[in-house]
Amino acid sequence: MSLKIYPVAETFSSEKPISEKILSTDNLVIVHFYLKAGQKIPLHASKSDVFVTVLQGKGKFYYGSESSYEILEERESLYYQPEEPHGFEAIEDMIVQAVITPNPQKKINL
């Protein structure tokens, strides 16, 4: 089995959200997203299951459209089904962990 673990380094940018790959296998990828308040990951869809958890801060998590959302705080999670449009926006500086399976092998354009 091929396994590559990436170092964790908290990174925020005032210019745009930052994504950091934490772990990648053939079956899944774990990514951390670092967003300053007001920054957004735009709506997009994936063929993968996506499970997000807020590690720090607070944000709006969109599902289907930007008019449908849940506000999540630290230690709260949300599951997105394959092909379900999703995205999120930081209300406070926020770190989000996304567990994505299967590994889509394609990075989101931020």
N, C-alpha and C positions, 0 to 999 in steps of 0.2 A: 504494500500500500504506500502510495506517495502522499506525504504530508508535509506541508510547509507552514510554519507558524511565523507570523510577522511580529516585530516589536510593537508595543503600544506606546504612543507618544501623544499626549493631549495637545491638539493643535487647533487654534481658532484663527480666522482671518477676517478682517473688517471688509474685505473686498467680495468674498463669496464663501459659500459653504465648503468645507473640506471633508473629503472622504478618505478613510484609511482602512485598507484590507488587513484584518487581524489573522484570519485563518482561511485557507483555501484548499479544498480537496476536489476530486472529480464530482462528488455528490453535493457539496454545499460550500457556501462562502459566508463568512461573518465579516461585516463591515461596520466601522464606527463612523458616524457623521457628526461633525462639529459645526454648529450654527450659532452665530451671534443673533441676538434678538432682532426680529424682522426678516431674517434670511429664510429662504424657502427652497425646498426640493420640489420642483414642479410635478404636476400630475403626469404619471407615466404608467405603463402596464408591463407585466413580465409574464412569461410562461411558468414561472416558479412560484412556490409558496413563499410568503414573506412574513416573518414574525419580528416585530419591532418592540424594543423596550427602551424607555427613557432612563438613562443612567444618571443624568443630571439635568435640572431645569424643568421647563414646561413648554408645551407646544400644541398646536392644532394638527390633527392627523386626519387628512382627507381620505374619503373612500367614495368612489364613483364619480364625484364632482367636488368642486370647492364649496358647494353649498351644503354638503353632507360631511360632517366632521365630528370627532371626539377630541376633547381636551385631555391630554395625558400629562401626568406629573411623574416625578422620580419613582421608579420601581413599578410603573404601570406599563402594560403591554397591549398590543393589538395585532391581530392576525389578518393578513390579506390573502385572498384566494388567487390562484393563477388567473391571469387576464383581467383582474379587477384593477381599474385605475386607482392609483394611490399617490400620495405625496404628503409633505408636512411642512409646517412653518413654525419657527421658534417665537414664542411669546417672551421667553427669557433665554439667555444664553443656554444652549442645550446640547447634550451629547446623547445620540441615539445609537443603539446597537441593532443592526438588522441581521437576522439569520435567514439566508436565502437558499432554498433547496428545490430542485437541483441547481447546481452552480450554472448560472446563465452564460458564463464565459464572456459577457459583454458588460462594460462599465457604463454607468449612467453619466451622461454629459451634464456637468454642473454649471 
